[in-house]
Amino acid sequence: SRAAQLFEQAGMAYRRHLGAADPWALDCAYQAGHAYAQAGKPDKALPQLRYYVLNAAPLAERDADEAAKVMESRFVIAQLLASTGEIEPAIAELRAVRPLFTATYGPESAQVRNLDKQAARLQSAPRT
């Protein structure tokens, strides 16, 4: 949690001084978001990951490593949404990221099968 807070604070400073799409600002949001997710704090993780995904999209179009980080972050976003009971948005995110997984790993890959299993599990989950 402490590392996530430091990344978040550094990221805000980078955004103020270097701009929203600066690679350092983006990396801080990525690191903070994933650290918060691992610490079980979806309320803190989601804004960081959404910021990262939104602002890293132009970089991801021309950088395979950045594209992989965006794809991974979107999968984590879906998991976080599901963990907070936001089932429909989680399913929508899984559906949106599936073509990226398919293009990267292949339609019969373990990654795509895992994504499909998660989407099916969420679709069959009782709604409250």
C-alpha positions in Angstrom: 0.0 0.0 0.0 2.8 2.4 0.8 4.5 1.8 -2.5 1.2 2.4 -4.3 0.7 5.7 -2.4 4.2 6.9 -3.4 3.6 6.0 -7.1 0.3 7.8 -7.0 1.9 10.9 -5.5 4.8 10.9 -7.9 2.4 10.4 -10.8 0.4 13.4 -9.8 3.5 15.5 -9.7 4.7 14.2 -13.1 1.2 15.0 -14.6 1.3 18.5 -13.3 4.7 19.3 -14.6 5.1 17.0 -17.6 1.6 16.3 -18.8 -1.0 13.5 -18.8 0.7 11.4 -21.4 4.2 11.6 -20.1 5.8 8.1 -19.9 6.8 8.7 -16.2 3.3 9.8 -15.3 1.8 6.8 -17.1 4.3 4.4 -15.5 3.4 5.7 -12.0 -0.3 5.2 -12.7 0.3 1.7 -13.9 2.5 0.8 -10.9 0.1 2.4 -8.4 -2.9 0.8 -9.9 -1.4 -2.7 -9.9 0.0 -2.2 -6.4 -3.4 -1.1 -5.1 -5.1 -4.0 -6.8 -2.6 -6.5 -5.2 -3.3 -4.8 -1.8 -7.0 -5.4 -2.3 -8.0 -1.8 -2.7 -10.1 -1.6 -5.9 -11.4 1.9 -5.0 -7.9 3.2 -5.3 -6.7 0.9 -8.1 -9.5 1.5 -10.6 -8.9 5.3 -11.1 -5.1 4.7 -11.5 -5.6 1.9 -14.0 -8.3 3.7 -16.0 -6.1 6.8 -16.2 -3.2 4.7 -17.4 -5.3 2.8 -20.0 -6.9 6.0 -21.4 -3.6 7.9 -21.7 -1.4 5.1 -22.8 -3.5 4.1 -25.7 -1.7 6.2 -28.2 1.7 4.8 -27.1 0.3 1.2 -27.2 -0.5 1.6 -30.9 3.2 1.8 -31.7 4.9 0.0 -28.7 4.3 -3.7 -28.2 5.4 -3.6 -24.6 3.0 -0.7 -23.8 0.2 -2.6 -25.6 0.8 -5.6 -23.4 0.7 -3.5 -20.3 -2.6 -1.8 -21.4 -4.1 -5.3 -22.2 -3.0 -6.6 -18.7 -4.4 -3.5 -17.0 -7.7 -3.8 -18.7 -8.0 -7.5 -17.6 -7.2 -6.3 -14.0 -9.9 -3.6 -14.3 -12.4 -6.3 -15.3 -11.4 -8.4 -12.2 -11.6 -5.4 -9.9 -15.1 -4.4 -11.3 -16.2 -8.0 -10.7 -14.8 -7.9 -7.1 -16.8 -4.8 -6.3 -20.1 -6.3 -7.7 -20.1 -4.3 -11.0 -20.7 -7.4 -13.0 -22.1 -5.9 -16.2 -19.2 -3.4 -16.6 -16.7 -6.3 -15.8 -18.3 -8.4 -18.5 -18.2 -5.5 -21.0 -14.5 -5.0 -20.2 -13.7 -8.7 -20.7 -15.5 -8.6 -24.1 -13.7 -5.4 -25.1 -10.3 -6.8 -24.3 -10.9 -10.3 -25.8 -9.9 -9.3 -29.4 -6.6 -7.9 -28.0 -5.9 -11.2 -26.2 -6.9 -13.2 -29.4 -4.6 -11.1 -31.6 -1.7 -11.4 -29.2 -2.0 -15.0 -28.0 -4.2 -16.7 -30.6 -7.8 -17.8 -30.4 -7.1 -21.2 -28.8 -4.6 -19.9 -26.2 -4.8 -20.5 -22.5 -5.1 -16.7 -22.0 -8.2 -16.5 -24.2 -9.7 -19.6 -22.7 -9.1 -18.1 -19.2 -10.7 -14.9 -20.2 -13.7 -16.7 -21.7 -14.1 -18.8 -18.5 -14.1 -15.7 -16.4 -16.7 -14.0 -18.6 -18.9 -17.1 -18.5 -18.6 -17.3 -14.7 -19.6 -13.7 -14.4 -22.5 -14.1 -16.8 -23.9 -17.0 -14.8 -23.3 -15.3 -11.4 -26.5 -14.4 -9.5 -27.2 -10.7 -9.6 -28.1 -8.9 -6.5 
